[in-house]
């Protein structure tokens, strides 16, 4: 039981003393970067889906 208590005590100490939390501006900037990357990746996957669907339709028409 002592190991579990030490684990929780050390975890709380690490979260309050050792972790550096971002300020509001850094948080907003990181959020915008993630949002932009998500939109770009979504567009790329959507384009790949359209190309694959078009290619498969072409192949199906051949047979």
Order of alpha helices (4+ residues) and beta strands (2+ residues): alpha-alpha
